[in-house]
């Protein structure tokens, strides 16, 4: 039986989650959902072996950013910085990160968070669509125009992007490609287990 993989784009509580299920270069399904538990159940029902999430899996331990984010930025893969949890409280921008925290908690029972060597079985991890695009293209590409650039990368790999009605589903599909690359042991890791690892295709 072919393996299936899920990528999830995370928004705030109102926007919720957008997920794409892929197998062998084909989009098998997609789902928009506000309830993190329902999203985790959907992954399980579709027998996804790996789930890749576009949201921080950990907060900074003591500063305004995490090691993984600093490593990405040193390679010109610019991303948002994640502060400590206390530093994010009462700041509306980080609502999506708190929502991602709920999703990781919901996934955790069936999809343990990747924190180092993986011996097989279901797993989830954090990824970053822009870094996925750059890895797949083999170079640092401009982040904008985001929608066009990212759809083009998916099209080159045989995906029917007409099924992806918004940029959130596009990003979810890119996350699913990272999940597939992880399954094939074709990935690179940024960061550390204390503040969370970011996984992208190698």
Residue, then its C-alpha position, 0 to 999 in steps of 0.5 A: x500500500x502506498x504511503x500518504x502524507x499530510x501538510x498543514x498550514x496554520x492560521x489563527x483561530x478564525x482562519x484555522x487549518x488548511x490541510x492537503x493529503x498527497x500520495x505519489x505526486x497526486x493530491x488525494x484530498x484537502x480539508x479546511x478545519x478550525x478544530x485541531x482535534x478534528x484535523x488530527x482525526x482527519x490525518x489518522x482517518x486518511x492513514x497519513x504516516x507523516x504530518x508536516x506543519x507550517x507553525x512553530x513546534x516550540x517556543x524560544x527558551x529564553x530569547x526573541x528567536x529560536x536556533x532553527x530560525x536563526x540558522x534559516x535566516x543565516x542562509x537567507x531563508x527569511x522567516x518569522x522569529x518565535x519568542x518565549x511563550x510568555x513574550x507572545x502572550x497578549x500579542x495578537x500577531x502570535x495567535x496563529x502560533x498558539x493555534x499551532x500549539x493546540x494542533x501539535x497537542x492534538x496530533x501528539x497522541x498519534x503523531x509524536x513530534x520529531x525531535x531527532x533520530x526517527x525509528x519509523x512509525x507515525x510522526x509529525x514535524x515543523x516545516x517552512x514552505x519558503x524553505x521547502x521551495x528553495x530546497x526543491x529548486x536548489x537555490x534561494x528564490x524570491x519569496x514573492x510573488x508567493x502564490x505564483x512562485x509556489x504554484x509553479x514549483x508544485x506544477x513542475x512536480x506534476x501536481x494539479x494546482x487547480x485543486x488548491x483554491x488559496x495560498x493556504x492550500x498551496x502552502x499545505x501541499x508544499x508541507x506535504x512534500x516535506x513530509x514525503x521527503x522525510x519518509x524517503x530520508x531525504x531531508x535536512x534539519x535546522x535547530x535543536x530539540x530544546x527549541x524545536x526542529x524545522x525539517x525541509x527536503x535536502 
